[in-house]
Amino acid sequence: MNNTALLEVRDVRKTFPKADGGELLVLADVNLRVNEGEIVGLLGRSGSGKSTLLRVIAGLANSSAGSCNYLGKLVTGPAHGIAMVFQSFAIFPWLTVFENVALGLEAQRLPKDEIRRRSLEAIDLIGLDGFESAYPRELSGGMRQRVGFARALVVHPTILLMDEPFSALDVLTAETLRTDFLDLWSEGRMPIKGVVLVTHNIEEAVLMCDRILVFGSNPGRILSEIPVTLPQPRNRLDPSFRALVERIYVEMTTKMAASGAAPRNENFPGLGIGSVLPRVSSNLLSGLMETVAVPPFNGVADLPKLAHDLQMEIDDLFPVAETLQMMRLAEVAGGDIKLTDVGLAFANAALDERKRIFARQLLNYVPLAAHIRRVLDERPTHVARKSRFLDELEDFMANEAAEQTLRAIVSWARYAEAFAYDDENASFSLENPS
Amino acid sequence: MSNRIPPFAFVRDLATRWDAIAVVIVIGLVAFLGTASHGLLAPLSKLQATPLSLDPVHLPEYAARTTLRMFAALGLSLIFTLTYATWAAKSPRAGKLLIPILDILQSVPILGFISITVAFFMSLVPGRVLGAELAAIFAIFTSQAWNMAFSFYQSLRTVPAELTEAAKSFHLSSWMRFWQLEVPFGMPALIWNMMMSMSGGWFFVVASESISVGHTSVTLPGIGSYIALAIAERNLTAIGWAILTMLIVILLYDQLLFRPLVAWADRLRVEQDPGGRVPRSWALTVIQRSRLTSAVANAFYSAVRWISWTAPVVSKRPHRTASTSRRTDWLWTALVAALVMFAMWQMLRGLIVATTLTEVGTTVKLALLTMLRVFLLISIASMVWVPIGVWVGLRPRAREIVQPIAQFLAAFPANLLFPLAVYGIVAWRLNPDVWLSPLMILGTQWYILFNVIAGATGIPGELRYAAQNLNVTGWLWWRRVALPAVIPYYVTGAITASGGSWNAAIVAELVTWGNTEVKAHGLGAYIAEATAAGDFHRIVLGIATMSVFVVAINRFFWRPLYYYAERKFRIG
């Protein structure tokens, strides 16, 4: 392995214009370097801007500031030598496997027989021979993603960008494709010299990457860089593998604790309202608390083990843990989740008591819920329109995030019976329908 | 070694019988086009010298000429769609103006165009048949183009982002992206809309082939003029022959053109789950097995590629700076302002100056009458077709039988049956204000039926079982299960039916049979009378009033209703 930089990303920022004329920062001063012979993982939750960064590298999106150099040249549009594999496969349903693979070469205006030779080579390499004349709809998800890989490799790229390429596949298929890819990579049978892999799957990152960049959200930024020196092929059950997974969990949950919600401050009623809330149903919250409360966990659970037992990815598990932490029903630190006394009381209570506890925690520790409740209390009619709160939220976040945050609040408030929401005329009220 | 193809390489394998067949087909086609168009440059006087004949022997030729006109219009509509809709979708600046324009054009009564454009086209090629042909084709075009353009625009806006990104990252030029991604993606919806457009076009063939605006009167040989003549001469037998011919023609192009197209477009669908019935077509099978068509397809594909290779590459355009963007913004605003000023001036000169307030009052009153009629008819049709549609939709067997019949009835030009209605109204001395009304919805009610059938078919089996399990029957079943499930579909159908009925008012409120004229009070009759009299001010006023009404009803009634139904009743 030598130290030639294939790709150099310097101080890349990305902002989106907001409705009120301001700017929403989605990617803050990201630096990244891909050396020859390296697989670099961008690991983070959804919404951490890692896919946006990948599109900047691919030349599909512009950065608002900073630069991205490929082999020393500034990337201003899709560069020759950078190919991409997509999460949803993005293969053309009206073209056969062969035509899909050949498309990138046709765009390069190569002679017909060369297109044919190279396409068949790529199809052969990726294990698709026999499927040349099949249409995508005749293929399983795994085979479709193989087409995605063949199409990317056929143009002989130097760098392969992969945007969660295995996340739309079932567990077994994903594992087969990962192994096949790593085999081809380690045997040097692919033309590529470097890989950037976007993923939200910690184990996938540890399994495949030489270096992992952990991303944080709001705004998207690199929290830490973790080199992976385990030799390939890696074994998921190997203690050093597990230790690394554990370490990344700790890394990600420490940062989570640092950015956790502050207690409600009466002097600053607006404080904390601007945080985006995840859509986590009350069933998931109670379910997780019940699971952690009983043996083998007895109130404290190791997050990687919990994720494994419950078959949850970090994108599923972390929002639940964060919500519990925000409501002071649990504490998350050092890769562990520990129920608070209130959390334990909740887990052991019957339905009505649970609702009381939940309502108390919601109104005490979720500023937006407290804010809505206060507005409703103050009004003689005890009714307030949704748009009123939506406008307030949109000062802090994008439109969809504001909608999602309000939907989360509605579902929690309904469970807690803290206040009611009528979707028909989009308004909050204190009355519960009789 | 060179890659050059030696000249005449194809002579090496001697001519096969396929080549002979191909030659015959091509020459036949050329000959047909020749005879059908040889009269185009003939002077108009010659057209008037050879009057139309009601002898059914001429019907195949008339039908062929009419069909040719319809396909010419369809081709124009396709070109319009691929350019206008693409422009609107690609340029946000232009789209802001182009889409509302399209929406308004869609609401302008199509028959109104004929009277306005005839004079223009006739003056373009004075004294020649070509001018009249162009006017007729343009009239048919206006009945076909808008919904096609809308459908393609919608498709362009909904191309999956990752597919576009994939195309860009593999360096497809925007020309190639258009043909390899955007056109195939929009094709299934576009073909469906082409079928709707063909049906809509037939409705206006009668009006567009036999054009008379004031003193100008041209009769182009075709099935529409044949019908017009039969009506003028009160010849019921000839009407019968015309109906039979239309049946055959519609059946032919459905089997030979649209069925194969639909079956072929099925593979362009993006949903990749192999579910549902695959549309089949015997004609497609034949076409696919012949080498000729694959050669044509390859040639087309090569042409696209060749153009994309030789076309100058503009993809390396530098990112626009804020100042150039502001300058273009300014230019665009100025252009739009100039356009608006021009339109205002034209309106002032041509419409407002010559119009009295009482005249406006009259048209509004008449429009309200027509509106009352349309809403009443839609309600009645709904009460009939919703229960029937639900009943049919829940029974696959019944659906197999009813669906194609309903499709056919929708394609059949209902105005062919108008003479019969006049006959009845005169014979029994019925009130035309009441009894002419059903004609307005004769051709458009089927959209309600289609959509309700589709909605009922889509009710998940589990929901129906759950209702059975809970013993939900009778009126409660209709109120809580069937009606909510079909409402979004019903509203879609009702919107189409309502729009079509407004248009049909122009032909349905004033119907003639020989010298007998039966007239209902309404805006349609007002426009029809103004057209017959060649009174341009009243034509424009009538059309403007109708457009305003249709647009207002769409914006303030149908659209909110549609979104409400979408939000509240959409399953899943």
Chai-1 contact restraints between the chains, C-beta under 6 A:
chainA,res_idxA,chainB,res_idxB,connection_type,confidence,min_distance_angstrom,max_distance_angstrom,comment,restraint_id
A,A58,B,S169,contact,1.0,0.0,6.0,A-B,restraint_1
A,L60,B,E165,contact,1.0,0.0,6.0,A-B,restraint_2
A,L60,B,K168,contact,1.0,0.0,6.0,A-B,restraint_3
A,P78,B,K168,contact,1.0,0.0,6.0,A-B,restraint_4
A,P78,B,S169,contact,1.0,0.0,6.0,A-B,restraint_5
A,P78,B,H171,contact,1.0,0.0,6.0,A-B,restraint_6
A,M84,B,S169,contact,1.0,0.0,6.0,A-B,restraint_7
A,F86,B,E162,contact,1.0,0.0,6.0,A-B,restraint_8
A,S88,B,E162,contact,1.0,0.0,6.0,A-B,restraint_9
A,A90,B,E162,contact,1.0,0.0,6.0,A-B,restraint_10
A,A90,B,L163,contact,1.0,0.0,6.0,A-B,restraint_11
A,A90,B,A166,contact,1.0,0.0,6.0,A-B,restraint_12
A,P93,B,V270,contact,1.0,0.0,6.0,A-B,restraint_13
A,P93,B,Q272,contact,1.0,0.0,6.0,A-B,restraint_14
A,W94,B,P184,contact,1.0,0.0,6.0,A-B,restraint_15
A,W94,B,R267,contact,1.0,0.0,6.0,A-B,restraint_16
A,W94,B,L268,contact,1.0,0.0,6.0,A-B,restraint_17
A,G104,B,F170,contact,1.0,0.0,6.0,A-B,restraint_18
A,A107,B,F170,contact,1.0,0.0,6.0,A-B,restraint_19
A,A107,B,H171,contact,1.0,0.0,6.0,A-B,restraint_20
A,A107,B,L172,contact,1.0,0.0,6.0,A-B,restraint_21
A,R109,B,W309,contact,1.0,0.0,6.0,A-B,restraint_22
A,P136,B,Q272,contact,1.0,0.0,6.0,A-B,restraint_23
A,R137,B,Q272,contact,1.0,0.0,6.0,A-B,restraint_24
A,R137,B,P274,contact,1.0,0.0,6.0,A-B,restraint_25
